[in-house]
Amino acid sequence: MTTERLIKKYPNRRLYDTEESRYITLAEVKDLVMNAVSFRVVDSQTEVDITRSILLQIIMEQEAGGNPLFTAAMLERFIRFYGDTAQAAFTTFLDQSLDLFVKQQRMFTEQMQGVWGGNPMEFWMKLGQQNMGFWQDMDALYKRSGNNEEPDQKR
């Protein structure tokens, strides 16, 4: 059974991880997300769930960095969907699209691990051996064709 980790946000804007009994930073909350740890953030005074607000804050910090994920045009389109009759459909579409993307990424990663064999150096060694065998076969075929001259000498 997986339990949801409870994080409380205090009026001093600090986040307290009740499982580890210590204050944590927004970067550590991001680490929880990256490690797929289930959590919920609540306001310590009102007990209102503010998880979305904290996640949006993490996204804003990421977007302020050097390589944003969202373009201004994308964000404008998102804003236009708020209050629109298509908002629910857009939310569902976006959620399903992201789920599909994650599944495809996972499948691709698994397939590449099968190709790499777990060790990139082994992969490149095998590829080099295959290529060497291919060129040896081509050389043998060229020689069997009765043409023993080098290609540059055929003038």
C-alpha positions in Angstrom: 0.0 0.0 0.0 1.4 3.3 -1.0 0.8 6.2 1.4 0.8 9.8 0.4 3.5 11.9 2.0 2.1 14.9 3.8 3.9 18.3 3.5 2.7 21.3 5.4 3.2 24.9 4.4 3.6 27.3 7.3 2.8 31.0 7.3 6.6 31.7 7.2 6.4 30.1 3.7 8.5 27.1 4.8 7.5 23.5 3.8 7.6 20.8 6.5 7.8 17.1 5.5 5.8 15.3 8.2 7.3 11.9 7.2 10.9 13.0 7.7 10.1 15.5 10.4 12.1 18.3 8.9 11.8 21.4 6.7 12.4 20.9 3.0 13.0 23.2 0.1 11.1 23.6 -3.1 14.0 21.8 -4.9 13.4 18.8 -2.6 9.7 18.8 -3.5 10.8 18.8 -7.1 13.0 15.7 -6.3 9.9 14.0 -4.9 8.1 14.6 -8.2 11.1 13.4 -10.2 11.2 10.2 -8.1 7.5 9.7 -8.4 6.9 10.0 -4.7 3.2 10.6 -4.0 2.6 13.6 -1.8 0.1 16.3 -0.8 0.9 19.8 0.4 -1.6 21.5 2.8 -1.7 24.9 4.3 -0.9 24.3 8.0 -3.5 26.7 9.3 -6.5 25.9 7.0 -5.6 22.3 6.0 -6.5 23.4 2.4 -4.8 21.3 -0.2 -2.3 23.6 -2.0 -0.4 20.9 -4.0 -1.3 22.4 -7.4 0.0 25.8 -6.2 3.3 24.3 -5.2 3.7 22.4 -8.4 2.9 25.5 -10.4 5.6 27.3 -8.4 8.1 24.6 -9.4 7.1 24.9 -13.0 7.5 28.7 -12.8 11.0 28.3 -11.5 11.9 25.8 -14.2 10.4 28.1 -16.9 12.5 31.0 -15.6 15.6 28.9 -16.2 17.5 28.8 -19.4 15.5 26.2 -21.3 11.7 26.7 -20.9 9.3 24.0 -21.9 6.4 26.3 -22.7 6.4 29.0 -25.4 4.5 32.3 -24.8 2.0 31.2 -27.5 1.3 27.9 -25.8 0.7 29.7 -22.5 -1.6 32.2 -24.2 -3.6 29.2 -25.6 -3.8 27.6 -22.1 -5.1 30.8 -20.6 -7.8 31.1 -23.3 -9.1 27.7 -22.3 -10.0 28.8 -18.8 -13.7 29.3 -18.5 -14.2 28.1 -22.1 -16.8 25.4 -22.7 -14.0 23.2 -24.0 -11.9 23.5 -20.8 -12.9 20.0 -19.6 -12.2 18.5 -23.0 -8.9 20.3 -23.2 -7.9 19.1 -19.7 -8.7 15.5 -20.6 -7.0 15.7 -24.0 -3.8 17.2 -22.4 -3.8 14.6 -19.7 -4.2 11.7 -22.1 -1.6 13.1 -24.4 1.0 13.4 -21.6 0.2 9.9 -20.5 0.7 8.6 -24.0 3.9 10.5 -24.4 5.3 9.1 -21.1 4.3 5.5 -22.1 6.0 5.9 -25.5 9.1 7.3 -23.8 9.2 4.3 -21.4 8.8 1.9 -24.3 11.5 3.6 -26.3 13.8 3.5 -23.2 13.1 -0.2 -22.7 13.8 -0.9 -26.4 17.0 1.0 -26.3 18.2 -0.8 -23.2 17.6 -4.0 -25.1 19.6 -2.7 -28.1 22.4 -1.4 -25.9 22.4 -4.5 -23.8 22.8 -2.4 -20.7 26.4 -1.3 -21.6 26.9 1.3 -24.3 30.5 0.2 -24.9 29.4 -3.3 -25.6 26.8 -2.0 -28.1 29.5 0.0 -30.0 31.9 -3.0 -29.9 29.2 -5.2 -31.4 28.2 -2.6 -34.0 31.9 -2.2 -34.9 32.2 -6.0 -35.3 29.1 -6.2 -37.4 30.4 -3.4 -39.6 33.8 -5.0 -40.0 32.1 -8.3 -40.9 29.9 -6.4 -43.5 33.0 -4.8 -45.1 34.9 -8.2 -45.1 31.9 -9.8 -46.9 31.8 -6.9 -49.4 35.5 -7.3 -50.0 35.2 -11.0 -50.6 32.2 -10.5 -52.9 34.2 -7.9 -54.9 37.2 -10.3 -55.2 34.9 -13.2 -56.2 33.3 -11.1 -58.9 36.5 -11.6 -61.0 37.6 -8.1 -60.7 40.9 -8.2 -58.8 41.8 -4.6 -59.7 41.6 -1.9 -57.1 38.8 0.5 -58.0 41.3 3.4 -58.5 43.2 1.4 -61.1 40.3 0.9 -63.5 40.8 3.7 -65.9 
